[in-house]
Amino acid sequence: MSTRVILVRHGETDWTRQRRYAGFTDIDLNETGRWQAGRLCERLHAEHIDKAYSSDLKRAYTSAKIALPDLLIEKVAGLREIKFGLFEGLTYQEAMEKHPEIYTRWIDNPRDVLIPQSEGLKKLAERVRVAIKEIVSSNKNKTVAIFTHGGPIRVILSDVAGFGLNDIWKTVQDLTGVNIIEFHDGEAQIQIQNDISHLKE
């Protein structure tokens, strides 16, 4: 029994363009993000997707609706981005300037650092793993698309690649990047990682 998972990061928002921590903030795609999702529609057309899931945040759900207009998109709260707490709404530069000690620790040791008022990377990983396990187990011998965020995707890819949570920054994930993972009898293998060929003119 195998499940093919197409894991996709959402398109651009004004906050991602500004390099701003969004987290749980429910900001939608901007015009560039909608264009990216439209190109994704062409990219995914040949994948024969049986079912689609999305984070319940607008930037992921809108990306899914544009990319897969003929499929019903099931929202899954467990696929949300990490709650950034004190950093939420700040640009990376502002977070570094206002909270230099916490910011440095977050970059150097993300697994064990709890940004004030955030949920922390360990909690994010727990809920994302539960969501993925449920989706995979209920879609045997199917191809599913999952639209989510940079944090959850880094956790999933790091798990499959055998990285620890402290090494999640090794995993690059661009906007509307496409990843394909094959889950088979308890094992998983990354087939494609961060494919953004659909964005090339």
N, C-alpha and C positions, 0 to 999 in steps of 0.2 A: 504494500500500500504506500502510495507516495502523494505528496501535495506540493504543487509548484506555487510558490509565493512570489508575486511581483510587488516589491516594496518600493514606494515612491514618496519622495519628499514633496511638500507643497510648493506652489509658485511664490513669486516675489510679492511682498507687502511693502508699504512705505517704511515700516520698521526694519525689515531685513535690509532694505536699501540703505537705511541710516545706521546699520550695524547696531541695532538696539535690541536688548533682551525683551522678548515678547512673553514667553512662558504661557501662563493661563489667560493672558489678555486676548480677547476675542477679536482680533483685527482681521479684516478680509483682504483679499488680493487687490493689488492695484492693477492698472492697465497692462503693465509689463507681465505681471503674474498671470493675468487672463490669457495673454498671448502665449506665454509659456505652456499653460495648460492646454490651449488649443493645439499646439504643436505635439504635445503629449498624446492627444487624441489620435493623431496620425501614427505615432510610434506604437501605440498599444492595439491598434486595430487588428493586427495580424496575430495577436497573442491568444485569441479564443478564450477569453476570460469568462469563467462560470459565475463568479460571485465577487462582489466588491465591498470593501469595508473602509471606514474612514474614522479618524479622530473626530470628536464632536465639535471641534473648533472650526470657525468659518474658513480659515485659510486652507485647511486640508479638505474640508467637505466641498467647498466651491471648486477646488482643483479637481476633485474626483468627479463632480457633476459635469464639468466642462470636458474632461478627458474621456469619460465613459457615459455619454448622454443617453444610451439605451439601456443602462443597467440601474437597478435599484441599489442605492448606496446605504449600507447599514452603518449607523454611527456607533462607535465603541469608545466610551470615555477613557478606558484604560490605555488608549493609544495617544492620549494628549501629550503635549510637550511637558517637560519638567516645570514645576512651579518654582520660579526664580526668587520669590520673596523680595528681599531688599534690593536686588538688582533689577527687578521687573520695571520696565519703562526707561531704564538708563541705557545709554550707549555703552559699548565696551570701554571706550575712553573715559567716560564719566564714572563708571564702576571702578576702574583702576585708580582714578584720581580721588574719588570720595571714600573708597574703602580699599586702600592699597594692600593691607595685610590679608584681608579675606580674599581679595581678587587673586593675589599671588598664590595663596594656598589652594584656591579652586582650580587654577591652571596646573599647579604642580602635583596636587593630590586630590583629584575630584571625588574619588570614592569615599573618602573619610571626612570631607569638609561639608559642614551644614551651613549654608548661607542663611543668616537670620530670616525667619518667616518662610523659608523654602521647604520643600519636601525632602530634598537630598537625593543624590544619585542612586543610593541603594534602594530607596522606596520606589523611585521611578523604575528601576530595573525589575523590581518585584512585580509591579502591576503590568508592565509591558510583557514580561515573560508569561504571566497568567493569560493575558489577552491573546498572545501568539499561540500558546498551547491550545486554547479553546478553539481558535480559528482553524488551526491545522487539523486537530482531531475531528472536527465536524465537516471537513471537506476532503475526505479521502478520494484519491484519484481525480482531483479537480485542480484547476488553475484559478487562483484567487489574486485579486489586487488589493493592496493595503496602502492607503494614503495617510501619511503621518508626518512627523517632524524630525529635525536633525537629531535631537536627543534620543528618542526611541529607536531610530534607525541605527545610530551608533551602538546602542546597547545590543540590539539584535545581531548586527554584523560582528561585533566584538565577541559575542557568545559563540557564534558559529566558527569564527576564525581562531577561537581559543585564547583571545586576549583577556586580561583582567580589566575591571572597570577603570583602573588608573591609567589604562592605555587607550581609552576611547578617542582621544584626540588624534591617534594614528589613522583613524577612519575619516577620510574626506567625504563630505556629502553635499553636493551642490543642489541648488534649487531645481526641482523637478527631476533630480537624478533618479535613474531607474536601476534597481538591484533585483536580481532574480536568484532565489534560493530554492533548492530542491530538498524537501524533507522526505526521508524514506526510512521506515522502520526504526524510528528513534535517532537516526543520524541526519545531519544536514550538511549541504555543500553549497557554497556560493558559486554560481555560474557566471553572473554578470554583476559588476559593482560600479555604481555611480556613472552610468551611461547617460551622457547628455548630448548624444549625436543629433537628437531631434531639434536641438536649439540652433544648429548650424544652418546658415542661410544657403 
